[in-house]
Amino acid sequence: MQTVQFDAADRVTATRAGLAGVVAALTVHGLFGDPHATLLVVISTVALVLDAVDGHVARRTDSVTAFGARFDMEVDAFLIAVLSVHVAPHLGWWVLAIGAMRYGYVAAGRLLPWLRRPVPPRHWAKVVAAIQGIVLTVAASRLLPDAVAQVALAAALMLLVESFGNDVWWQWRHRHDPADADPARLAARPVAPAGVITVAAAVVLWFALAPPRVADGLAPGDFARIPVEGLALVGLALALPTRGRRIAAVGLGIVAAVLAVLRALGLGFDLYLDRPFHVLGDWSYLPKGLEVVRNTEGGATAVLLLAGAVALTLGLLTLLPWAALRVTRSAAEHRRGSVRAIVALGSVWVLAAVFGGPAGQVAAAGSAGLVVDTVDQVRADYADRGTFQDEIEADEYAHTPPAQLLAGLRGKDVLVVWVESYGRVALEGSSFAPGIVDVLEQGDRDLTTAGYQSRSAFLTSPTFGAGSWLAHATLQSGLWVDSEQRYAQLLDSDRMSLTDAFGRAGWRTTFTVPANTRDWPEGAAYYGFDQMYDSRNVGYQGPEFGYASMPDQYTLDHFRRTELAGTDRRPVMAEIDLISSHHPWAPLPESVPWSEVGDGSVFEGMPERGEQAVDGDQDPATAQRLYGESIEYTWRTLVSWLVAYPDPDRVLIVAGDHQPHSFVSGDDPGHDVPVTVITQDSEVMHRIADWHWQRGLHPAPDAPVWPMDAIRDRLFRSFGSDGG
């Protein structure tokens, strides 16, 4: 039996193995008690640092051995597996795939002999292994927000899949080679003719720099465009020395990859939000969008979507620099042919640009244009910070006592009720509008019989398709909050909101946000509400309905029971979100008698009986019908609540936050949303008479249209001590 002699490097690795054992013990203990996270992170960090030390020692002492390499690899795999077990309960069990990858590969080799063939050493594989340990240790420290840590772990997993996939692909291609063949010699065999690879690289680069206009539909001309950026790259390859050529190629490849990501984001924002993507402020939409997918499609779908997006991004960042390097190297090796090609294509580009018309599409400069547009946009957004700060500070009501601003509402409960995705398209110009209008007209009759009056108009929302919080902030602050940058800036300011004004004037202030699943400290700091109700603290024991964590009927009933019951209380100012009309608009709950709402368990079984959601892009007609039915449900529920629990000292402002997605609202529907004031108090209606809003719940197409940021100041003027 052959004995193994431990050298200095192996002793370092053995120390790492001992540390990994301690990490394993802490992990097991943490599954049943105190995780000792700080100690675990410290020990893991030491083990990771020593991972770099043992290899360095082996090279310096000329003691690199097959045993040492295998020993090092197995310790790495064990530490990664243990860390994944520690992190998975908090960030998702899918993280276990990172730790299981090595052992699954070994197990597969027991069944498939060709997977046991030695592969040629790759430095990149070692880098990927190190990344796994680093990312898992950082995730274990909980220094990063959960969403950021999950993104980092997903990226690490994709890198690991790519690394193992590379080895498996190599082993598959060489599965019939002699068992004693040298892996390094076999790795040198080309897998395809060099010319084919170069052409493929050129095609990849070509389409990255001049992609087809998929939003407008594909046309033959999309495949005949000449990117000026590609011509410039080849020109640089011919003019620069080898080092400069490589730097230029890698730089352009990275830029092309970044631009591809920006194009994809821009397309999505234009399609769903009807506006461009803003580099400075819109990244926060990504985790919010992922949360929407998780709530509507399930956690597995969200993880797969995230993993796919990360893998695609990493793939572009790898593929496009490689393609640029390949093309520039080929151009430098074939200078004469490259000069002829660049002169010919350059001439065609110039002629197409000069003559314009349909032929002008051949002269493509979209990537350069996107760079210029992005730089201009960043400059404009940076300048807007100063502009918006001036608007925040220019508040004519900042020094007016709130009690004076709201004197006309003293003693009344004031409810700002948001109906999710309730846009102008719900009332006119659509297949589902007649059904919604019928519900509103019946609601008018029911409310009139119960002694209510109502006035309606339209507001222009700062957002489209999503981003409800922007609409809420706009109405509350009296400022046009149409971007994440402005939203963050507002929440960090002391600009007086409606909630703040009511609170300082003596009202109890509450927010009901059933879509929220976590604390919202920045919102609490700005709005200053006394109480926030979300999905976690309203006692709901029923099922979810698609995105909606609970039916609107439960939301309204819980608010009544907790905030409006009793007579010995302060008046309440509340913002209430009704989200049953949130995409994907199905399944819908069934209405039940108000006395039976209880803890929500009465709604059990309804999601299974209801109609299921569809992909709006694939089946827009069904999505439109489901949207209309969801708006009908919310309005029936709200009217029923008002009739069942009347109060002469209650005022409602009911508004839509934004239009629905474009596959429901169509092309260029605008940003208008309906708004309605409902009350039994004639004095309230008298004070808003000069608003000239129309009677009833249904504003006609010619109803007044206000910007949403006008509401706050109009309320102050109409209900202040000088109003009326």
Protein Blocks (a to p, Z undefined) as FASTA:
>chain_A
ZZddddfklmmmmmmmmmmmmmmmmmmmmmnmcnklmmmmmmmmmmmmmmmmmmmmmmmn
opacfklmmmmmmmmmmmmmmmmmmmmmmnopklmmmmmmmmmmmmmmmmmmmlmpccdd
dfklmmmmmmmmmmmmmmmnomacfklmmmmmmmmmmmmmmmmmmmmmmmmmmmmgcfkb
cfklmmmpcfbdfklmmmmmmmmmmmmmmccdfknopafklmmcccfklmmmmmmmmmpc
fklmmmmmmmmmmmmmmmmmmmmmmmmmmmmnopacdfklmmmmmmmmmmmmmmmnojkl
mmmmmmmmmmmmmmmmmmmmmmmmmmmmmmmmmmmlmmmmmmmmmmmmmmmmmngmmllm
mmgcklmmmmmmmmmmmmmmmmmmmmmmmmmmmcfklmgcfklmmmmmgoiacdddddeh
iafklmgopaklmmmmmmmmmmmmmmmmnopacdddddddfbehiaklmmmmmmmnopac
fbfklmmmmmmpcbdcfklmmmmnopacddddfkbcbdcfklmmmnopabdcdfklnopa
bdcehjblbdfklmmmmmmmmmmgcjbdcddddddddfklgcehiacdddddfklnmnop
mmgoklmmmccdddfklmmmlmmmmmmmmmmmmmmmmmmmmmmmgcfkbccddddfbdcd
fklnoghkbjadcdddddfbfklmmmmmmnopaedjbdcfkbccddfklmmmmmmmmmmm
kgZZ
